[in-house]
């Protein structure tokens, strides 16, 4: 008897313009987004705390322990708890808004 191949459908995450990503792709997208935001922060603030590595590390199996040297997010510190990948994306957008406010006002939060 031959082994049956089991086809599984990976969950897809929809991002802008209706583009769908797998979980692995979405994590890479978010980590890349974080790196881009960090590059903007670095241009403004410099790297006074040697935060050059790991702007954001996400293990999708452990969203209660998302690691970042760069972003304090809502809870501060280096380890952050999120309920979903979408919530991480929203937190990164908030970081971008903080930078935009800095560019307008000259005050960093």
Secondary structure per residue as TSV (DSSP state, phi and psi in degrees):
chain	resnum	aa	ss	phi	psi
A	1	X	-	360.0	129.9
A	2	X	-	-81.3	146.9
A	3	X	-	-67.9	136.9
A	4	X	-	-85.2	137.0
A	5	X	-	-81.8	130.0
A	6	X	-	-99.0	121.1
A	7	X	-	-95.4	125.2
A	8	X	-	-117.9	144.0
A	9	X	-	-96.9	123.0
A	10	X	-	-74.4	143.6
A	11	X	-	-63.3	139.0
A	12	X	E	-109.0	144.7
A	13	X	E	-113.9	128.0
A	14	X	E	-91.6	128.9
A	15	X	-	-113.9	-166.1
A	16	X	G	-51.2	152.4
A	17	X	G	58.6	21.8
A	18	X	G	75.9	5.6
A	19	X	-	-65.9	134.8
A	20	X	E	-107.6	136.9
A	21	X	E	-125.2	149.6
A	22	X	E	-73.4	169.3
A	23	X	H	-57.5	-45.5
A	24	X	H	-61.8	-42.2
A	25	X	H	-66.3	-39.7
A	26	X	H	-65.6	-41.3
A	27	X	H	-60.6	-46.4
A	28	X	H	-62.1	-39.9
A	29	X	H	-59.6	-47.4
A	30	X	H	-66.7	-41.5
A	31	X	H	-65.3	-36.8
A	32	X	H	-67.7	-40.3
A	33	X	H	-60.1	-45.6
A	34	X	H	-60.8	-41.1
A	35	X	H	-63.2	-42.5
A	36	X	H	-62.8	-42.1
A	37	X	H	-66.1	-42.0
A	38	X	H	-60.4	-39.4
A	39	X	H	-60.5	-37.8
A	40	X	H	-67.1	-43.9
A	41	X	H	-61.0	-41.6
A	42	X	H	-61.9	-40.7
A	43	X	H	-62.9	-33.9
A	44	X	H	-85.3	-49.0
A	45	X	H	-98.4	-19.5
A	46	X	-	78.8	-172.1
A	47	X	-	-120.7	62.7
A	48	X	T	-67.2	-13.8
A	49	X	T	-119.8	20.6
A	50	X	-	50.5	50.2
A	51	X	-	-96.4	27.8
A	52	X	-	-68.9	-22.7
A	53	X	S	-100.6	149.6
A	54	X	-	51.8	64.2
A	55	X	S	-55.8	-32.0
A	56	X	-	-161.0	130.2
A	57	X	B	-124.7	125.9
A	58	X	-	-121.8	123.7
A	59	X	-	-105.8	107.6
A	60	X	T	-59.0	-16.9
A	61	X	T	-83.5	-13.0
A	62	X	-	-133.6	63.3
A	63	X	G	-67.4	-12.6
A	64	X	G	-80.0	-1.9
A	65	X	G	-141.8	67.1
A	66	X	E	-87.3	132.3
A	67	X	E	-106.5	132.0
A	68	X	-	-153.0	126.8
A	69	X	S	-80.6	-23.0
A	70	X	S	-92.9	-44.5
A	71	X	-	-103.5	132.3
A	72	X	-	-85.1	-21.9
A	73	X	T	49.6	-149.4
A	74	X	T	-80.1	-36.3
A	75	X	T	-93.3	-1.9
A	76	X	-	69.5	179.1
A	77	X	S	74.8	-165.4
A	78	X	S	-103.4	-23.7
A	79	X	E	-111.1	132.6
A	80	X	E	-129.8	149.0
A	81	X	-	-112.4	127.3
A	82	X	-	-129.1	157.8
A	83	X	S	-93.4	-22.2
A	84	X	-	-157.6	164.0
A	85	X	H	-64.8	-35.3
A	86	X	H	-61.5	-39.3
A	87	X	H	-63.4	-36.4
A	88	X	H	-64.4	-43.7
A	89	X	H	-59.5	-43.4
A	90	X	H	-63.5	-38.1
A	91	X	H	-65.6	-37.9
A	92	X	H	-66.6	-37.5
A	93	X	H	-63.4	-38.3
A	94	X	H	-62.7	-38.0
A	95	X	H	-62.0	-38.4
A	96	X	H	-65.0	-39.8
A	97	X	H	-63.7	-37.1
A	98	X	H	-61.0	-42.9
A	99	X	H	-64.1	-40.9
A	100	X	H	-61.7	-41.5
A	101	X	H	-62.5	-39.5
A	102	X	H	-61.8	-44.4
A	103	X	H	-61.7	-34.7
A	104	X	H	-78.0	-39.6
A	105	X	H	-108.7	-21.6
A	106	X	S	83.3	4.0
A	107	X	-	-111.3	125.9
A	108	X	-	-94.0	134.6
A	109	X	-	-76.5	360.0
